[in-house]
Amino acid sequence: RRELPDGGARPNAAQFKQLVVSALRELHGEVGAALPVDVLTYEEKTLTAILRVISSGLVKLWSALTLLGFYQSRRCAFRVLQ
């Protein structure tokens, strides 16, 4: 789940996927960006998504999302629910 503390712009599904890939690239480089991640569902209203990743990529994805702090120059945070 993504949180925007200042009520900033809400990304659509394609932008959300790009944000996930960017977070992976920022922390893990091109190897991280190449990690296959699927957005199974995305709810723009609640900023909640269900992502699918191979088990060997879980730690990379989780860490990239947890450490991402900005979206479009605004503070944001991901909360990994499970």
C-alpha positions in Angstrom: 0.0 0.0 0.0 1.3 3.4 -0.9 0.8 6.5 1.2 1.0 10.1 0.2 1.1 12.2 3.3 0.4 15.5 1.6 -2.4 14.3 -0.6 -0.4 14.5 -3.8 -1.1 13.2 -7.2 -2.4 9.6 -7.4 -0.7 7.4 -10.0 -2.8 5.3 -12.4 -1.9 1.6 -12.8 0.7 2.2 -15.5 2.4 4.9 -13.5 2.3 2.7 -10.4 4.1 -0.1 -12.3 6.7 2.3 -13.5 7.2 3.6 -10.0 7.8 0.0 -8.8 10.4 -0.5 -11.6 12.0 2.8 -10.8 12.3 1.9 -7.1 14.0 -1.4 -8.0 16.4 0.4 -10.4 17.2 3.0 -7.9 18.2 0.6 -5.2 19.4 -2.5 -7.2 20.4 -1.1 -10.6 19.5 -2.6 -13.9 19.5 -6.1 -12.3 16.7 -5.0 -10.0 14.8 -3.2 -12.8 14.8 -6.5 -14.8 13.1 -8.4 -11.9 9.7 -9.6 -13.2 7.0 -8.0 -11.1 3.3 -8.2 -12.0 0.7 -5.8 -10.7 -2.2 -8.1 -10.3 -4.6 -5.5 -8.9 -4.3 -1.8 -8.2 -6.9 0.4 -6.6 -6.2 4.0 -7.3 -8.6 5.3 -4.7 -6.9 3.5 -1.8 -3.4 3.3 -3.4 -3.5 -0.4 -2.7 -2.0 -3.0 -5.0 -1.3 -6.7 -5.1 2.0 -7.5 -6.6 3.4 -10.9 -7.8 7.2 -11.6 -7.8 9.2 -14.7 -7.9 10.3 -15.8 -4.4 14.0 -15.1 -5.1 13.1 -11.4 -5.9 10.9 -10.8 -2.8 13.6 -9.2 -0.7 14.8 -7.0 -3.5 11.2 -5.8 -4.2 10.4 -5.3 -0.5 13.5 -3.4 0.2 13.1 -1.1 -2.8 9.6 -0.2 -1.9 10.3 0.3 1.7 13.3 2.6 1.1 11.6 4.7 -1.6 10.8 8.1 -0.1 9.7 10.3 -3.0 7.3 10.3 -5.9 7.3 13.2 -8.3 9.4 15.3 -5.9 6.9 14.6 -3.1 7.3 12.5 0.0 5.7 9.1 -0.1 5.9 5.8 1.7 5.0 2.2 0.8 3.6 0.0 3.5 4.0 -3.7 2.7 1.0 -5.4 4.3 2.0 -9.0 3.6 
